[in-house]
Amino acid sequence: QVQLVESGGGLVQAGGSLRLSCAVSGRTFSWPVVGWFRQAPGKEREFVGTIQWMGGTTYYADSVVGRFTISRDNAMNTVYLQMNSLKPEDTAVYYCGTEGVGGRSTTYDYWGQGTPVTVSS
């Protein structure tokens, strides 16, 4: 089993920053990729970005390129999502997942409980 726990969400004004954390535990050899997704009310879960656990290669959705940065701390088994220049349209519940393929949320086997982010205008 793999467990993921997100934290760091909250309320921020437009233009502000937040850093989300995703603590991962369980079968470490099964984490080739950790992905960040978000889901706004009434909308489908949307891809934000991924990071390869071993090499650190990142990939981002066009909507967040240049504003969001994913990093990881292998020693702490934690992945971070640094969000800068936040916009009201970034408001959503943010989830991390693993054992999936790229930006396809339906392929991910494990998810955290999500952490809400609200960006006020």
N, C-alpha and C positions, 0 to 999 in steps of 0.2 A: 504494500500500500504506500501511496505517496500523499503527503498532506501539504497544503499550501495555506498560508495565512497572510492576508493583506492588511496593511495599516497605513495611516498617514493622510487619509482623506479628510475633507473639511470644507469650510466656506471660505472663499477668497474673492477678492475683487478682480474685475477684468484687468489684465496686464500683470497680475501677480504670479506667484510661483508656489508650487507644492512639490514635495517629494514623497512618492509612495514606495512602500517596501513590500516585498513578497518573500516571506520566510518559507523555505522548502525543506521538507524532511521525508525520510523514507528510503526507498531503494535508489541510492544515488546514481547507480550506473544507468538508470532509466531516464535521465534528464538530458537528452541531447539538446532540447530547445525549451526555453521558457518564454511564453508569450503573454503580452498584455492586450486585453480587449476592454471594451466599454459598452455599456448598454444604457441608452437614455429611455425614459418612459415612453412606452408605446412603439419602440423601435427594436430592430433586431440587434443582436450582439455584433459589435463592429471591431475590426482589427485595428490595433494601435501600433504594435511593433513586437519584434522577437529578438532574443539574444541566444546565441549558441553557448551552452554552458562551458564547454572546454575551450573553444577558440575565442569567444567573446565577440564574434561577428554579429552585427546588429542589422536590422532591416525595419523600415518604418513605413507606415501609411503616408500617402502624400499630404493628408490633412494635418499631420503633426511634424513633418520634416522641418528641421531648423528650430523647432520649439521644444520638442521632447527628446530626452536622451535616456537610453536604457543602459544600465551597467550592472555588474555583479561582483559580489564578494565571495569568492569560493570558500574561504575559510569560515565565513559565517553562514554559508548556504543561503544567501539572500540576494535577491534581484531588486534593483531600484528602478523607478521611473521618475526622472526629474522632469517636471513640467513647468516651462517658462512661458511668458507672454500668453497667459491663459485667456480664453475667450468664453463668452456665455455658451456658445455651442459645444464647448468641451464638457459641459455639465452632464454627468452620467454616473452610474456605478461602475467602478473599474475593477476588473478581475484579472488575476494571473492564472495561467494554466500551463500544464506540461504534458509531455507524451502526445504531442500532436504534430501536425504538418503545417508549417508556415502560418499563413493568415486564415486558414480554414478552421473556424471555431468548432465545427462539428466533428473534427478529427481528434480533438483533445480529450484525453481520458480523465484527467484530474483538474479540478478547479478549486480556487479558494472561495470564501464566502462573499467576497466583494467589499469594497470600501467606497462610500459615496463622495463625490466631488461636486460642489456647487459653485459656479462662477457667476457672481452678480455683476450686472452692467452699471 
